[in-house]
Each structure stands twice: as structure tokens, then as C-alpha cells.
Amino acid sequence: MPYPKSAETMWRADPLYDVVVILDWNLTRRSQGRGSAIFFHLARPGFLPTEGCVAIRLGDMRKILQRLRRGAAIEVR
């Protein structure tokens, strides 16, 4: 920060990014015009839209995190 194209503020007053999983979307195999990093994070109240990320309730996130292991894959459909 600052980054002239765009940058996400990860430290926030709301709980949106209290838990974040970085998905390998356009991260290791970059392709211009396909967006930047896509995060798996907590949902806003009312499940308001994200900026292209995947968001869920805290309770659901906890259940998923308990099952994740090194090398696990999260498939978004």
C-alpha cells in the first residue's frame, strides 16, 4: 500500500476479514484481466455481495477450517 491499481485493506473495523483463506485464483498462474487474489472470508450481514470472493458464516467457516489439512484443496463451483 499504496498500490496504484487496487489494494484491499485487510485490517478492518468489521469482522469481514477476521478469518481469511487465500485461494489460488490467479495467484501462481497469473493471467492479466482475470482479477487478483480471491479470498474465502466471512460474510457481511445479510450476505451482501463481495468483490468476487467467497464468503460464509463464521460457524460454517469454523467447521471447514477444522477439516482442512496441509495440501487440501478447496474447489469453488
C-alpha positions in Angstrom: 0.0 0.0 0.0 -0.4 2.3 -1.7 -0.7 0.4 -5.0 -1.9 2.4 -8.0 -4.2 -0.3 -9.5 -6.1 -1.5 -6.4 -5.4 -2.9 -3.0 -7.5 -4.5 -0.3 -7.5 -3.1 3.2 -7.2 -6.3 5.3 -7.3 -4.6 8.8 -10.9 -3.6 9.2 -13.3 -2.4 11.9 -15.9 -5.1 10.9 -15.2 -8.8 11.2 -15.2 -9.5 7.4 -11.5 -10.5 7.3 -11.1 -11.8 10.8 -10.7 -15.2 9.1 -9.3 -15.3 5.6 -8.2 -18.2 3.4 -6.3 -17.2 0.3 -7.4 -19.2 -2.7 -5.1 -19.8 -5.6 -7.1 -17.7 -8.0 -4.8 -16.0 -10.5 -2.0 -16.2 -7.9 0.5 -18.8 -9.1 -0.7 -18.9 -12.7 -1.3 -15.2 -13.3 -3.3 -14.1 -16.3 -3.9 -10.4 -16.9 -7.5 -9.3 -16.8 -8.7 -12.3 -14.6 -8.7 -10.3 -11.4 -6.4 -10.6 -8.4 -6.4 -12.8 -5.4 -9.8 -14.3 -4.5 -10.3 -14.8 -0.7 -12.5 -17.1 1.2 -13.7 -15.0 4.1 -16.6 -14.2 6.5 -19.9 -12.9 5.1 -21.3 -9.5 5.6 -24.7 -9.3 7.4 -27.4 -10.2 5.0 -24.8 -11.9 2.7 -24.3 -8.7 0.8 -22.2 -9.2 -2.3 -18.4 -9.5 -2.2 -15.9 -8.1 -4.7 -15.7 -11.6 -6.3 -14.7 -13.5 -3.2 -16.4 -16.4 -1.5 -18.0 -15.6 1.9 -19.7 -17.7 4.6 -20.9 -17.5 8.2 -18.4 -17.7 11.0 -19.9 -21.0 12.3 -19.6 -22.6 8.8 -16.0 -21.3 8.4 -15.0 -22.9 11.7 -16.4 -26.3 10.6 -14.4 -26.1 7.4 -11.2 -25.0 9.0 -11.3 -27.9 11.4 -11.3 -30.3 8.4 -8.5 -28.5 6.4 -5.1 -30.1 6.3 -1.8 -29.1 4.6 -2.2 -29.6 0.9 -6.0 -29.6 1.0 -7.9 -28.2 -2.0 -11.0 -26.0 -1.8 -13.0 -26.2 -5.1 -15.3 -23.3 -5.8 -18.0 -24.1 -8.3 
